[in-house]
Amino acid sequence: MDILRRNNVVETGNPGGRAVVLAHGFGCDQNMWRLTVPALAPDHRVVLFDYVGSGRSDLSAFDELRYSSLAGYAEDVFEVCAALDLTDAVFVGHSVSAMIGVLAVQKAPERIGALVMVAPSPCYVDDGDYRGGFSVEDIDELLSSLESNYLGWSAAMAPVIMGTPDRPELSEELTNSFCATDPAMARVFARTTFLSDSRADLATVRVPTLILESAQDVIAPRQVGAYMQATVQGSTLVTLDATGHCPHLSAPEATNQAIADFLAHLR
């Protein structure tokens, strides 16, 4: 199988620079990084891809069993990195991709040497003292609505996730991205995302890690960022002057600057 074609891999930037792999979140594709790529390209080899089932990936390669766990998506990351023979790359993961990156580091530490987590959450469900932002009932209702009327769910949820009512074009873009995803495959990815619990995996991270959170984010509230910083050894937490779950779109300058500062201090 041609992994690069399967995952619609695109390379740009400086081929002699350190590789930076940009990984999109649920319902999105690599185009969501279009405002980040120009900031990285002069100094870094930038790798973009789509998870199988998303964007312009090869949909015939979708396997419901494989992609019913985050490990299946981490396997995509590993196979892309191996196909490009990447070593010591920086993995930048948005939302659920941050946890996928954690699993990818476990699987192939020689391939990924640093992590940037953009609006991450290791668990979306409240559990005892842990505040993920949602109750079990909230998640059940979210998934039930998504599975019964995916297009309607997309139109209703995109503005909530984006969190920028003053910029409706961003919500429209996210809605269109959701709606461009095959509903059956989106349902699998959604369940995998919102029912995942990667808290135990955070303690395994031993690479330099930057955690970026928005000042206001209904999907990953600030309690989550504080929990992650306390759990990921040696990690750095930056609170961006941004609202919503997609700061790389709503506040690209601040997001790009935080990533650039982190990259500049890596060995």
N, C-alpha and C positions, 0 to 999 in steps of 0.2 A: 504494500500500500504506500502511496505517495503521501507522506505525512504533511508536507508543506502545502500540497493541494487540498488535502482533507480539511486542514484547519485554516485555509486561506491565509497563509503566512505572507506577510509583507515586510521587507526590510528597507530601511532608509537611514539617513544620517551619515555619520563618519565611520566607515568600515574599520578603521584602526582604533576606534575608541572602545571603552568598556561597554559591553552589551547591556541594554536596558530593555526588559521584556514588559510590555504593557498588556494587562489582562483586564477585560471588561467584566461587569457584573451581570446579574440576572436580567434577561430581557433586552440586553444591549448588544453591541458589537464593537469592533475596533474603531469605528468612526467616532465613538465617544471620546477618543483621545486626540482628536484633531487639533485642539487648542494647546495640547501639551507637547506634541511632537516637535513643533518649531523651536521650542525652548531647549529641547534635548539634542536635536539633530546636529548642531555644529560640533559637539564634543563627544557624542556617543553613537554607538551602533544601536539603532532603535528597531526593535522587533515587535510587530503587531500580529495578532492572530484572532481567530474566532473559535470559541469552543464548538465542538460538534453539536449541531442543533441550533446554532445561533448564526446570525449574519449570513455570510456567503460561504459557510463551511459546506462540506459534502454531506447533505442530509441523509444520504443512503448509508452512511457510516454510523448513524445513531443506533445505539443499543440501550434499551430502557433499563436493563439490569445494571449495566456498567454505570450509567449516568444517574442511577438512583442513590448514589453516595458521592460525597465530595472526592473520594479517592479516585473515582472514574475521571473527574475533571482534572485532578492532579496528574493522572496518567497522561492526559493530553499535553499538559505543560512539560512533563518529563520527555515525552516523545518529540515534541517540537524542539526542546533544548538539545536533545541528543542528535536529532536530524541536522541541526545547525552546528553541532559540536561546540556548544557554548560552555565556557568555564568561568566561574566566578561572576556570573551575571547578576544584575540587580533586578529583582522581580517587583514590579509595581502592580498591586492588585486592588481593584475597586470593589468595595462591599464584600460579597461572599468570596470573591477572588483572593482577598487577603488571607482567608483561612485555607483556601486551595493552595496558596503559596507556601503556607506553613507545612502542609502535607508534602508538597513538592520538594521542599528542603530536606525533609526527613528521608525521602526516597532517593534523592540524588544531591547530597551536600556539595559535591564537587562542581555541580552545574550552577548553583545559585549561592552567591556569597553575601547577599544583603537583601532586606525586604523593606518595601514601602507599602504601608497599609492605608488606603484612602477610604475613610468612612467605614471602618471594619466593625464587625460584631461576631464574637465567637458563639453566641447563643441569643436568639431573639426572645426567648420566653423567660419571664420572671421565675426565679427558683430560690426560695428562701431569701437570704440576704442579697442574692444576685439580682440586679435589675436589668433585664434585657429590653424592657420597654413594652412588652406585650404579655397578656395572660394566655393561658392555653386556649381559652374560649376565643380570644381575639384571633389567634392564628388559625384555629378551626374555621372561624367565620371567613377570614381572608381567603383561605384555600378553597372553601366551599363556593364562595362567590367567583373566584378565578376559574374554577373548574366548570361551573354552570354557565358562565357567560364571560368568556375571556376578553372579548373585545370591549364589552361594557365595563369590566373590571379595569382594563387598561386605561380607558378614558377617565374613569373616576379616580384611579390611584396615581396616575402620573403627576398631576398637579400637587398631590399630597407629598409624594416622594421628592419631587424637585424643590418644592418649598419656595418658589419665587413667583408669587401672584402678580408682581409688578412686571414680570417678563414672561408673558404667556407663550412666547415662541419656544422657550425651553421646555415647557410642559408639553407643547404640541410635538416637539421633536421626540421626547421620551415616549409619548403615546404612539407615535408612528413607529418607533423602534420596537415597542412591545407588540404592536399589531402586525409587524413584518415577520415576527417569529411564529413558526408553526405552533398552533395552540396545543397540540398533543405533546410536543417536545417541551413547550414552555411549562406545561403542567408538571412534567417530571422534574424540571430544573427548579420550579417554585417549591415543590414539596421537599426536594433535596436541600434547598437553601433555608427555608423557614423552619424546618424541623431538625436542622443540624445542631449539634452541640460539640464544639471544638475546644472547649475550655481546657480540657486535660492536655491538649496538644500544645498549648501556648508555652507551657513550662519546658518544652523540648527545644525551643528556639535558642540557638547559640550564635546567630549571625547578627550583625548590626541591623537595627530595626527602627524605622521611623513610623510613628502612628499619627495620621492626620485626621482630625475631627472637625466638623463644622460647629460653630457656636450654637446653632440650633438645627437639630436633625431628629425628626420623629422616628426614623427607622433605627438609628444608632445614637441614642442620647448620650450625653456627656458622662453619665455614670459608667457607661461601657468603656469609654476611652480611659477613664481613670483605672478601671479594673484591668484593662489590658496592659497599661503601663506598669502596674504593680505586679503583673504576672509574667510579662516577657522581660527576662533578665537584660538589664542595660539598655532598654528601649528609650526612645525619645518621643514625647507626646507634644504635638503642636496643635493648638486650637486656632483654626482659621477664622478670620472675620468673614464668615460665610453662613448662609442658611441653606438648608436642604441636604439631601443625601448625595448630591453630585457636585461637589465643590470644584472639580476639574472643569465643569461647564459653567457653573454660576459664579465662581470666583477664580478664574484660571490664572490670573497674575499671582495671587497669593499662593495658590497651590503649586504653581511652577517654581516660585521662588523658594518655597520650603523644600521641594524636592532637590532643586539645584544646590541649596546650601548643604543638604545631607550628602549629596553625591560628591561635593567638593571636599568633604572631610573624610571620605572613605580612603582606605589604603589601597 
